């Protein structure tokens, strides 16, 4: 039974996930951590709902946060400009709405 729209999203992602047998995807790890830390479900209940071993659930919970690869790839390409961009964005956030830089000005 669906209780919230978030449950519908979780069910949809479970139905559309395709992975090799025995391989845990980032989506599965995220779902396990969300069920445990946000919804407060126990390890056994999560394992039953997601059809994974309890040991797998324990490992996912103990593993810490998952980082997105996108942030590291983007920073590698920006290189020396990262410090200047951070200064621009910090100063831009403090300005009034009319005085803020548009994305093209930041890009240039």
N, C-alpha and C positions, 0 to 999 in steps of 0.2 A: 504494500500500500504506500503510495506517495504522500508524504506529509508536507513537503515544501518544494518549490521549484528547483532548489539545489539538488534534491534527491533525483529529480527527473534528469538533470544534467549528468549526474553520476551514473545513472542507469544507462543513459545514452552513450556515454563514453565507454562503459563496460561492454556494451553490445558492439561498438564499432572498433574496439581495440584489436589489432592483429599483431601477434608477436610469436617468436619461435617458442616451442615448448621448453620450459625450464629457464626462460629468460625473463627477468623482471624489467619492465620499462619504467621510464621516469614518471609516466602517468600513474602507474600502479603504486609507486613509492609515494607520490603526492597524495593519492587517494588514501593510502594507509595512514600517512601522517595527519591528514585532515580529519579522518575519522577518529583518530586517537586524541589529538591535541585540541581540536575545535569542538567536536561533538562529544568527546569524553568516553568513547566506547572502549571496551576491554579488548585485550589481545585475542582471546578466543572468539569473541563475537565478530571481530574484523576478519579473522581467518575464515570463519564460516561464510560470511557474506561475500567475500572476494574470492573464495575458493583457492586460498593459498595456505601454506603451512604456517603454524604458529611461530616456528623458528624464523621464517621469512619475515613475518610481521615484526618480531623482536629486532631483527637486524635493520629493518627499514626505520624503525623508531629510534634506534640507537645511532644510526648513521649520521645524524645531523642534517643540516639543510642541504638542498640541492641547488647548485648555482647554474645559472643560465650561461651557455657558451657565447651567446650574442654579446654580452657585456665585455668579455675578454677580447673577442675578435674585433669589435669596434674600437676599443682602446689601443690595440696593437696598430691599427691603421692610423689613428690620430697622432700617436707618438708624442712629440714635443708640444703639441697644441693643447693637450689636456688641461694643463694648469691655466692657460689663458682662457680657455672655454669655461672652466669652472668660475673664474673671476667674472667673466661677462655674464654668466647665468645668475650668479649671486647678486651682482649689481643690478641686473635686469629685474630680478624679483622684488627688489626694494623700491624700484621706480613706480610712479603712478601708471595706470593703465594706458594713458595717452602717450607717455614718454617711453614706453617699453620698446625694445628692438623687435623687429619682426624676424622670422626665421631666416630670411634672405640676408639680412644685415649680419646676423650671427654667423651665417655660412661664409660670407665674404671676409 
